[in-house]
């Protein structure tokens, strides 16, 4: 029996907030949908266009004082995210109310994924409720 000629080890790490191009995706404004079509969603990971990728988790870090909300995580098939059929609601994560003070940390919450995704597929995140200071979603992932 022949083994897998392409083992599932990532070629390059991708710990990012914007598909490996820029650290700094910052979400404040609510998306208000379950389809993934809102322009307020943030792109947090794009798989390699040829070989795909693996996303271990998304870390959410509060950037100050916020009301409670829910983060919605979508998998997009690499096509226009403004078309609902191109998005799949993968999961949701409750994000608590936070207070910005200098004597304690703000919340850091990991949403485990542990999945391989197809070439060119993307991960988007949106908030259910607008918040004051924002949340920073960071993908901990790799590209094959």
C-alpha positions, -999 to +999 in steps of 0.1 A: +000+000+000+014+034-010+016+061+016+005+097+013+031+115-008+020+148+007+020+144+045-001+167+066+026+190+079+024+226+071+050+241+049+049+275+065+033+288+097+007+315+094+000+332+127-019+362+115-049+384+117-054+391+080-045+361+058-008+364+065-005+399+051-010+422+080-012+419+118-040+441+130-075+429+121-098+447+145-135+440+148-159+465+164-190+466+142-217+440+142-225+419+111-260+410+121-262+379+098-257+341+098-248+339+062-213+355+062-222+381+036-216+412+057-189+436+047-181+439+084-166+404+086-129+402+090-107+379+070-084+360+094-069+332+072-065+322+036-053+287+028-025+282+003-039+285-033-024+252-044-022+229-014-047+242+011-040+248+048-046+238+084-062+260+111-055+250+146-075+278+164-085+314+164-075+334+194-097+364+204-082+391+225-102+420+239-088+454+230-104+472+260-139+476+274-167+458+255-202+446+259-208+408+256-212+395+221-208+364+200-181+358+173-193+339+143-168+319+123-173+313+086-155+291+061-156+307+026-149+286-005-125+312-020-152+329-040-170+362-034-180+363+003-209+386-005-227+355-020-242+335+008-238+302-010-200+306-008-200+307+030-206+282+057-212+291+093-187+269+110-192+278+146-197+305+173-179+316+203-193+337+232-172+367+240-177+382+275-181+418+286-146+432+293-133+462+312-100+479+303-079+485+334-042+487+340-041+462+368-055+431+351-055+415+317-084+416+293-100+384+280-081+360+257-102+332+244-092+304+220-117+289+196-104+254+187-108+244+150-082+217+142-092+213+105-075+211+072-091+234+046-092+233+008-068+253-014-078+290-015-105+286+011-108+315+037-118+320+073-139+351+082-151+363+116-179+386+125-195+399+157-232+396+166-232+429+185-212+461+180-186+467+208-168+498+220-131+488+219-130+458+197-118+422+195-086+411+177-091+376+161-057+359+153-055+327+133-030+301+145-026+281+113-003+269+086-002+265+048+007+233+031 
